[in-house]
């Protein structure tokens, strides 16, 4: 498996290194590679591989369908096709290696019934190009078997049989993969993959009176990225439970930004005076307050 990883690493270096380097976005970014193996005793394992850049899926593979998908927005179609073909060949080699390891090690466990799952995870995070966190972990049936200790730069095994289940745990190659290679690939990926620009929300607050005398306040935040956002209602500057709240949940727009719509149905007799929608988003700098006395638009 280590030979496979090194071969794959050299290939990505060749492809990504050929791209014109530009200044990397000065933000927190992450690269995560996850290999999942599912198998029943006596059957060949199913293999799934995912690669995520900032939680956006950029590479996926399914051994059952042999379907490999590469999503690199700034790479032209011929290069996309080449990457798919080349990586499909590499994933076939991974399949053969995984099947060999599966046959070698399944006797360490009672694999006489049911479906079992093994997972390997490699993740690194950088801030302004500097490594701030890295992780390598191997699990079996949801239980951690071995993990690379970032500070101690050595493997930790959870139980004695993990030494056999994780045959690579003494190899220093994986420290370099997590703390050198992964951040380097992440930096190169950021040069060629389209990353959505960070944008603040546009906010509209409105009030609706019904013929029955009830009042509903509405707060819509749209066009924002990243998707993490908080909308809440205050009355005269205070938090509280003022009525029946409902929320659309954070949903995507067609342009890859997001929107969130929350409403507040007030009890009879409450005209909606003194209410405001408070919006907290990373691109606003600080929470913004939008009064509900009249229609209000803009990002503050």
N, C-alpha and C positions, 0 to 999 in steps of 0.2 A: 504493500500500500504506500510505503514511503517513496519507492521508486516511481510509482504512478503519480504521486503528488508532485515530485520534483519535475517529472516530464511535463505535467500540466502547467506548473509554474513557469517553466522555460517558454512554453508556447504563449502564455498570456504576456510575458515580458516582451516577446517579439512583436506581438500584435499591438499592445498598448504603447510600447516604447516608440513605435513608429509614428504615433500621433503627435501633432504639434503641442508642446507643453504651454499651458497658460497658467496664470496665477490661480491656485486652488482656492475655492470659496473658504473664507475665514470663519467657519462655523464648526459645530460639532457634527461629525459624520461617522458612520459605522459601516462595516462590511461583515456579513455573516454567511457562512457556508455550513449547510446541514445535510448530513447523509443519514437516511432512515432505511433500515432493513427489516422487513416483516417476513416471517417464515413459519410454516407448520412442519412438524417432524416428517421427514421423508420427501418434502417438496422443495423445489428450488426457491430461493428467497426472492421476494419482490423488493426492488431497490428504487428509492426516491431521492433525488438530489435537488436542493434549492440553494440559490445564491441571491442574497438580498443586499441592496445598497440603500442605506437609510430607510430600511423597512419596505423598500420598493423591490418587488421581485424582478430580477434581471436575468436569471437563468434557472431553468427547471428541467428535470428529466424523470421519466417514468419507464422502468425497465419492462413493464408489462406491455405497454403500447409502443415502446421505443420512441416516444414523442419527446423531442427536445426543443425547448423554446428559449431563444435569446432575445432580450429586449434592451437594446442599446440605441436610444433615440437619435443620437447624432452620427451613427454609423450607417453608411449607405447600404442599399439592398444587396449588391454583390458581396460586400464584406460580411453582412449579416448571414448570407447563405453559406459563405465559407466558414464562418465561425460555427454555424449549426452543424455542418458536415464534419469539421475537424473535432468538435467537442463530442459529437455522437460516437466517433471512433474511440475517443478517449474514454467515454462512459462505458462502452462495450468492454474495454480493458478493465475498467473498475469492476464491472459485473463479474468477470472471470476471477479477479483477485478476491472479491467478496465471497464468491461461492467456495473458493479454496479455503479461505479462513473459516467460513461457516462449517465446512466439513471437518476441519481440523479441531474446532473448539466446541462443537455442540455436545460432545460427550461429557463436558464439565457440568452440564445441566440436565435435568430430567425432562427432556423434550419428547415426551411420549404422547402428549395431547395438547390441544389448544394452539393458539397463534402467539408467537413471541416476537418482541420488537427490540432491536438494537439501534442506538442513535449515537452519532458522533457530531460534535458541534465545534466550529472554530469561529471566533468573533473578535474583532478589534474595533476600537473607537479612537478617533483622533479629534483634537481641538486645535484649529489653526495649524494642522499638519503635524501636531505633536501627539504621540501615543499617550492616551490617558487611561486606557483599560484594554485588557486582552483576556481571552478565555479559550481554553480547550477542555472539552469534557466528553466522556463516553458513558453512556447509560444503557442498562439492559432491563427491559420490562418496566420502564419508568423509574428505576433505581440507579442512582449514580454509582458507577464502578470505579472510575479513576478520573482525576482532574488535575490540570496543571496549575500549580500554585504560582501566581504571577510574581509575588514578592520573593519567595524562596527560590524561584526558578527550578522547581523540581516537581515530580508527580506525587500525588497523594492517592493511595489506593484504599478503598472503603472496606474491603474484606480480602482474605487470603487468596481466594480463587480469582480475584481481579488481576493478579499478576499474570495469570495464564490467559484471561480474557482480553487483557490489554497488553499484548506482547511488545508494543512499541514504547512502553511507558518510561524506559530508561534511555531512550534515544534523544540526545540534545537537539536533533533536527526540529522537533516540534516546538521548542522554545523559540528558535529562530523563525519558524513559520508564523507563530502567533505575534511575535514582538518586532519582527523585521519585515518579513515578506508580506504579511497581511496589510500593515500600514502602507507599504510601498505600492501594492496593487490598488489599495483604496485611493491613494493620491493620484495614480494614473487614471483610474476609472472616472474620477471627478473631472478630468480634462476632456472626456469625450462623451459622457452621458449627460443628457439634458436634465438638469435639476430645476424644479419649479422655483421661480423667484418667490421670496418671502414677501407677502403682501398683507396689509392690515385689513380688517373687515370694514365694509360699508354698512352702516346701521340705520335702520328706519324704525321709529316707534309710532304707533297709532292707537287710537282709542275708538271703540265702537259701542254705541248705546242701542239697546233693543227697545222695542215697543212695550215690553214687559217691565222696563225700568232697570234692567241689569246692565252692567258695564263690563266690557272685555278689553284688556290692554294687550297689545301685540308688539313684540320686539323681534325684528329680523336682522341677523348679521349674515352677510354674504360676501363672496369674493375673497376670502382669507386663506392664507397658507402660512405656516403649517396648520393642521386641522385641530390642534389642541386649543380649546377656547372655553370660557366660562361666562354664562349669562345669568343674572339674578335680578330680582326685583327688590327695591328699597322704597320705604314710605317715610317721607320726611327725614331721610338719611339713615333710617334704621332698618335692619334685617328683621324678617318675621314671616309668619305664615298668614298671608293676607287674603287668600282665596284659593280657588282651584287652579292649579298650574298644570300645563301640558307642554310637551316638547316634541319636536320632530326628530330629535337626535341629530348629531352632526353627519351631514350627507354631502356627497360630491356634486359639484357642478360639472357641466360639459367641458369646461376649460381646465379641469384638474384642480380648481380651487374648491372651497367647501362653503356650506351654509348651515345655519342653525336658526330655527324659528321657535320661539317660546311665547306662550300666551298665559294670561292671568285673568280668570273669570272672577269678578268681585261679587261679594254678597249683595243682596238688595239693599238699597239705601246708600251704598258707597259709590260716589260719583267718579272716583279715580283721581281726585285732587291730591297732589303731593307725591305721586309715584314717579319713579325713574327706573330705567333699565341700566344696570351696571354691566359693562362689557370688559372682560380681562383677556387680553391676547398679547402674545410676546412682541408683536410688531407695534403695539400701541405705546410701549414704554411704561405706562402706568394705567390702571383701570380708568375707563372713560364713562361718564355719566350722561345719559340721554333722557331728559325729562319727558313725561308722558302726557303733559297738558295739551300738546299740539303735535301734529306730524313733524317729524324731525329726521333729516337725512344727513349722511356723511359719516366720516370716520373720526370726527372730533378734531 
